[in-house]
Amino acid sequence: MPRRWPPAAAVVGVPLGVVLGRLGWRLIAGQIGVPSGPVTPLVSIAAAVLGAVAVANLIAIYPAWRTARVQTAQALRVE
């Protein structure tokens, strides 16, 4: 399977999360009477996305290493 960059989940999830987070905060801030100006630091969002990708890759290292060590004949052998 070819690797796709950027990951589809990040492309869809990050903007959707920012929009829904702003709407939710605007609703709650209006009820408690605090200012609800939109503040979305792009550096923090980028760091969160990169961190999530790094953690996912770290989690995948061990299973990938184990799979790479299986001999082809052994994987194709029918028991």
KEDOKOL-310776 format. One record per residue: residue number from 1; residue in three letters; x, y, z of N, C-alpha, C, CB in turn. Coordinates in steps of 0.05 Angstrom, whole numbers, m for minus. Glycine has a CB too. Layout:
N
SITE  panu  torfi  n_X  n_Y  n_Z  ca_X  ca_Y  ca_Z  c_X  c_Y  c_Z  cb_X  cb_Y  cb_Z
SITE  NUM  ALA  X  Y  Z  X  Y  Z  X  Y  Z  X  Y  Z
...
***
This chain:
79
SITE  panu  torfi  n_X  n_Y  n_Z  ca_X  ca_Y  ca_Z  c_X  c_Y  c_Z  cb_X  cb_Y  cb_Z
SITE  1  MET  17  m23  0  0  0  0  18  25  0  m19  0  24
SITE  2  PRO  13  43  m18  30  67  m19  24  85  5  25  83  m45
SITE  3  ARG  45  99  14  42  117  36  31  144  26  69  121  51
SITE  4  ARG  11  154  39  m1  179  31  8  201  51  m32  177  30
SITE  5  TRP  16  223  41  23  246  58  10  271  49  53  250  59
SITE  6  PRO  m3  286  64  m7  283  93  m29  262  98  m14  310  106
SITE  7  PRO  m28  250  122  m48  230  128  m77  241  127  m43  218  156
SITE  8  ALA  m94  226  116  m122  235  112  m135  243  138  m138  213  98
SITE  9  ALA  m129  228  159  m142  234  185  m133  262  195  m134  213  206
SITE  10  ALA  m109  270  191  m99  296  199  m111  318  182  m69  298  198
SITE  11  VAL  m114  313  156  m125  333  137  m154  338  144  m122  323  108
SITE  12  VAL  m169  317  152  m197  321  158  m200  329  188  m213  295  152
SITE  13  GLY  m186  315  205  m190  318  234  m182  344  246  m177  297  248
SITE  14  VAL  m159  355  237  m149  380  249  m167  403  243  m121  386  239
SITE  15  PRO  m174  409  217  m192  431  212  m220  427  225  m196  435  182
SITE  16  LEU  m230  403  225  m256  397  237  m254  402  267  m265  369  231
SITE  17  GLY  m233  393  280  m229  398  308  m227  427  316  m205  383  318
SITE  18  VAL  m213  442  299  m210  471  304  m237  485  302  m190  484  285
SITE  19  VAL  m252  478  281  m279  491  277  m298  483  300  m291  483  250
SITE  20  LEU  m300  457  306  m318  449  328  m309  459  355  m320  418  328
SITE  21  GLY  m283  461  359  m273  472  385  m280  501  388  m243  468  386
SITE  22  ARG  m277  516  366  m285  545  367  m314  548  373  m277  559  342
SITE  23  LEU  m331  532  358  m360  534  362  m367  527  391  m375  517  343
SITE  24  GLY  m356  506  401  m362  497  428  m353  518  449  m348  471  434
SITE  25  TRP  m329  529  445  m320  549  464  m337  575  463  m290  556  458
SITE  26  ARG  m345  582  438  m362  606  435  m388  602  450  m367  612  405
SITE  27  LEU  m400  578  449  m424  572  463  m421  573  493  m435  545  454
SITE  28  ILE  m400  561  503  m396  560  532  m387  588  542  m374  540  539
SITE  29  ALA  m370  602  528  m361  628  536  m384  648  537  m339  639  518
SITE  30  GLY  m403  646  518  m426  663  518  m443  658  543  m442  659  493
SITE  31  GLN  m445  634  552  m462  627  575  m449  636  602  m467  597  576
SITE  32  ILE  m423  637  603  m410  645  628  m400  674  628  m387  626  635
SITE  33  GLY  m403  687  605  m397  715  603  m367  722  601  m408  729  627
SITE  34  VAL  m352  707  587  m324  713  583  m319  718  553  m305  690  593
SITE  35  PRO  m298  733  546  m293  738  518  m287  712  503  m270  758  515
SITE  36  SER  m296  711  478  m292  686  463  m278  691  437  m319  673  457
SITE  37  GLY  m259  709  437  m243  714  413  m229  690  404  m224  737  417
SITE  38  PRO  m228  685  378  m214  661  368  m184  663  369  m223  654  339
SITE  39  VAL  m172  645  384  m143  644  386  m135  615  380  m133  653  414
SITE  40  THR  m124  611  356  m115  585  348  m86  586  340  m133  573  325
SITE  41  PRO  m68  580  358  m39  581  352  m31  559  332  m22  580  378
SITE  42  LEU  m23  567  309  m16  548  288  8  531  295  m11  562  262
SITE  43  VAL  26  542  311  50  526  319  41  503  337  70  545  334
SITE  44  SER  23  508  355  13  487  372  m2  465  357  m5  498  394
SITE  45  ILE  m17  473  338  m32  454  321  m12  437  305  m52  468  302
SITE  46  ALA  7  450  293  27  435  277  43  416  295  46  454  263
SITE  47  ALA  50  425  319  65  408  338  48  384  346  73  424  363
SITE  48  ALA  22  388  351  5  365  358  2  345  336  m23  376  366
SITE  49  VAL  m1  355  311  m3  337  288  23  321  284  m10  352  262
SITE  50  LEU  46  335  285  72  321  282  77  302  305  94  342  281
SITE  51  GLY  69  310  329  72  292  352  55  267  349  64  306  377
SITE  52  ALA  31  269  339  13  246  335  25  228  314  m15  255  327
SITE  53  VAL  36  239  292  48  222  271  73  208  283  56  240  247
SITE  54  ALA  89  222  299  113  210  310  105  187  329  129  231  325
SITE  55  VAL  85  191  346  77  170  365  66  146  349  55  181  384
SITE  56  ALA  50  151  328  39  129  312  62  113  299  20  139  291
SITE  57  ASN  82  127  290  105  113  278  121  97  299  123  133  264
SITE  58  LEU  124  108  322  139  94  344  123  69  352  143  112  368
SITE  59  ILE  97  71  353  81  47  360  83  26  339  52  55  364
SITE  60  ALA  86  33  314  87  14  292  114  1  287  78  28  266
SITE  61  ILE  135  11  300  162  0  295  164  m29  302  183  16  311
SITE  62  TYR  155  m37  326  159  m65  334  143  m84  317  150  m68  363
SITE  63  PRO  117  m80  311  103  m99  293  116  m100  265  74  m91  291
SITE  64  ALA  125  m78  255  138  m78  229  164  m93  230  143  m49  219
SITE  65  TRP  180  m90  250  205  m105  253  200  m135  255  220  m95  278
SITE  66  ARG  179  m143  270  173  m172  273  164  m183  246  151  m176  294
SITE  67  THR  148  m168  231  138  m178  205  161  m180  185  116  m159  195
SITE  68  ALA  179  m161  186  201  m161  167  220  m185  172  217  m136  169
SITE  69  ARG  220  m196  196  238  m218  202  227  m246  194  244  m219  231
SITE  70  VAL  201  m247  186  189  m273  178  200  m281  151  158  m271  178
SITE  71  GLN  209  m305  148  219  m315  123  195  m319  104  234  m342  127
SITE  72  THR  200  m314  78  178  m316  58  167  m344  57  189  m307  31
SITE  73  ALA  184  m364  56  175  m392  55  158  m399  79  198  m411  52
SITE  74  GLN  166  m389  102  151  m395  126  124  m382  126  167  m386  151
SITE  75  ALA  122  m358  116  97  m343  115  78  m356  95  102  m314  107
SITE  76  LEU  89  m368  73  72  m380  53  65  m409  58  85  m377  26
SITE  77  ARG  79  m422  77  75  m450  83  47  m454  94  96  m460  102
SITE  78  VAL  33  m475  83  7  m482  93  10  m504  114  m12  m491  70
SITE  79  GLU  m3  m501  136  0  m521  157  m19  m543  153  m4  m508  184
***
